[in-house]
Amino acid sequence: MDYDEQREYALNLFHGDKYSELRDAIEAGECFNELVPLAKKSGAIEYWNQFPDEWLYRAGCGWKGITDDMKIKAFNRLKGEWLYRTGYSWDEITDEMRIDAFSRLEGEWLYRAGHYWSGITDDIRVGSFNRLEDECLYRAGCDWSGITDNMKIGSFNRLEDECLYQAGRYWSGITDDIRVGSFNRLKGEWLYLAGCDWSMGE
């Protein structure tokens, strides 16, 4: 949800006198950081099971009254950015839970979890490497433990433009012959920079 959608959702969710201060702040367009303490003070935890993903993450990072069981159940239904962030931030989430949730991530959040989550083994990263594309594939080739030179060589031609240029410059295992074979796939700035920076033999 974007901010306007969250605002509308909150106004439809929180009713009654005890939420009047929170509703006034929402209608006044207060920022999220100003609304969170008001929601906490008014007892919005009673709607925990109806919170959108971002609210679950933020409330789970500091509100009293949220049990370990509540967080674990929430973790199992989160997606994308907020799944990644809870897996990184919530102490109640175990390595086993992160491993089980890893396959639910995609793109940037898959890359970040592979780099930063505890419990993710080299074998798990290897099995997920080819699910990545473009910048996330390039960054994983640089940062993920367990990714071999042969895997990077096999993925090199899936990259384009800046990511192809960067991988040709920084990935281990990329030989001069491989760079030569991919040089003419580049255009404009990246063709020029590769001509300056890539080793391509004599």
C-alpha positions in Angstrom: 0.0 0.0 0.0 1.2 3.6 -0.7 0.6 6.2 2.0 -2.8 7.4 0.7 -4.0 3.8 0.6 -2.8 3.2 4.2 -4.4 6.4 5.3 -7.8 5.4 3.9 -7.4 1.9 5.3 -6.7 3.3 8.8 -9.7 5.6 8.8 -11.9 2.7 7.9 -10.3 0.5 10.5 -10.0 2.6 13.6 -13.4 3.8 15.0 -14.6 5.0 18.5 -13.6 7.7 20.9 -10.3 6.2 21.9 -9.1 6.5 18.3 -10.1 10.2 17.9 -6.6 11.6 18.3 -5.2 9.1 15.9 -7.9 9.8 13.3 -7.4 13.5 13.7 -3.7 13.1 13.0 -4.4 10.8 10.0 -6.8 13.3 8.5 -4.3 16.1 9.1 -1.8 14.2 6.9 0.7 13.6 9.7 3.7 11.4 8.6 4.0 7.8 9.5 6.5 8.3 12.3 4.1 10.6 14.0 1.2 8.2 13.7 2.9 5.1 15.0 3.1 6.4 18.7 -0.5 7.5 18.6 -1.6 4.1 17.3 0.4 2.4 20.0 -1.1 4.7 22.7 -4.7 4.2 21.6 -4.4 0.4 21.7 -4.4 -0.3 17.9 -2.8 -3.7 18.7 -6.4 -5.1 19.0 -6.4 -4.9 15.2 -3.1 -6.7 14.8 -4.5 -9.4 12.5 -5.8 -6.8 10.2 -2.6 -4.8 9.9 -1.0 -4.4 6.5 2.6 -5.8 6.2 4.4 -2.6 7.0 2.4 -2.0 10.1 3.1 -5.5 11.3 6.8 -5.0 10.9 6.9 -1.6 12.6 4.7 -2.6 15.5 6.6 -5.9 15.9 9.8 -3.9 16.4 8.8 -2.3 19.7 5.2 -2.4 20.8 4.5 -4.1 24.1 1.8 -6.8 24.3 2.8 -8.4 21.0 3.7 -12.0 21.8 6.3 -14.3 20.2 3.5 -16.4 18.8 1.8 -13.3 17.2 5.1 -12.4 15.5 5.8 -15.9 14.2 2.3 -16.2 12.7 2.7 -12.7 11.1 6.1 -13.7 9.7 4.5 -16.6 7.9 2.2 -14.4 6.0 4.5 -11.5 5.2 5.8 -10.9 1.7 8.6 -9.0 -0.1 10.3 -6.1 1.7 8.5 -6.6 5.0 9.3 -10.4 5.1 12.9 -9.5 4.5 12.9 -6.8 7.2 11.2 -8.9 9.8 13.6 -11.8 9.1 16.5 -9.4 9.7 15.1 -7.5 12.7 12.8 -9.6 14.8 14.7 -11.6 17.4 11.9 -14.2 17.6 12.5 -15.4 14.0 14.8 -18.4 14.0 17.3 -19.5 11.3 15.0 -22.4 10.5 12.1 -20.0 9.9 14.3 -17.8 7.7 15.4 -20.8 5.6 11.7 -21.9 5.1 10.8 -18.3 4.1 13.7 -17.7 1.8 12.1 -19.2 -1.3 9.2 -16.7 -0.9 11.4 -13.8 -1.7 12.3 -12.4 -5.1 14.6 -9.8 -6.7 16.2 -7.3 -4.3 14.8 -8.9 -1.2 16.0 -12.3 -2.2 19.5 -10.8 -2.8 19.5 -9.0 0.5 18.3 -12.0 2.5 21.0 -14.1 0.9 23.6 -11.5 1.9 22.3 -10.5 5.4 20.0 -13.2 6.9 21.6 -15.6 9.3 20.9 -19.3 8.7 21.1 -19.1 4.9 23.7 -21.6 3.8 25.9 -21.6 0.7 23.9 -24.5 -0.7 20.7 -22.4 -0.4 22.3 -19.4 -2.1 23.6 -21.6 -4.9 20.1 -23.0 -5.5 18.6 -19.5 -5.7 21.3 -17.7 -7.7 19.7 -18.2 -11.1 16.4 -16.8 -9.8 18.0 -13.4 -9.8 18.3 -11.0 -12.7 20.1 -7.8 -13.7 21.5 -5.7 -10.8 20.5 -8.3 -8.1 22.3 -11.1 -10.1 25.4 -8.9 -10.4 25.4 -8.0 -6.7 24.9 -11.6 -5.6 27.8 -12.6 -7.8 29.9 -10.1 -5.9 28.5 -10.6 -2.4 27.0 -14.1 -1.9 29.2 -16.7 -0.3 29.2 -20.0 -2.2 28.8 -18.6 -5.7 31.5 -20.2 -7.9 33.4 -18.8 -10.9 31.7 -21.3 -13.1 28.3 -20.1 -11.9 29.2 -16.5 -12.7 30.5 -17.5 -16.1 27.3 -19.3 -16.8 25.2 -16.2 -15.8 27.4 -13.5 -17.4 25.5 -13.3 -20.7 22.2 -12.8 -18.8 23.5 -9.4 -17.8 23.1 -6.2 -19.8 24.4 -2.7 -19.9 25.8 -1.4 -16.6 25.5 -4.8 -14.9 27.3 -6.5 -17.8 30.1 -3.9 -17.7 30.4 -4.1 -13.9 30.5 -7.9 -13.9 33.1 -7.9 -16.7 35.2 -5.6 -14.5 34.7 -7.1 -11.0 33.5 -10.7 -11.2 36.2 -13.3 -10.6 36.3 -16.0 -13.2 35.4 -13.8 -16.2 38.3 -14.3 -18.7 39.5 -12.0 -21.4 37.9 -14.3 -24.0 34.5 -14.0 -22.3 34.8 -10.2 -22.2 35.8 -10.1 -25.9 32.7 -12.2 -26.8 30.4 -9.8 -24.9 32.0 -6.5 -25.7 29.8 -5.7 -28.7 26.6 -6.3 -26.7 27.4 -3.1 -24.9 26.2 0.3 -26.1 27.0 4.0 -25.4 28.6 4.8 -22.1 29.0 1.2 -21.1 30.7 0.3 -24.4 33.1 3.2 -23.9 33.9 2.3 -20.2 34.4 -1.3 -21.1 36.8 -0.3 -23.8 38.8 1.7 -21.1 38.5 -0.8 -18.2 38.1 -4.3 -19.4 41.1 -6.6 -19.8 40.7 -8.2 -23.2 44.1 -9.5 -24.0 46.3 -8.2 -26.8 
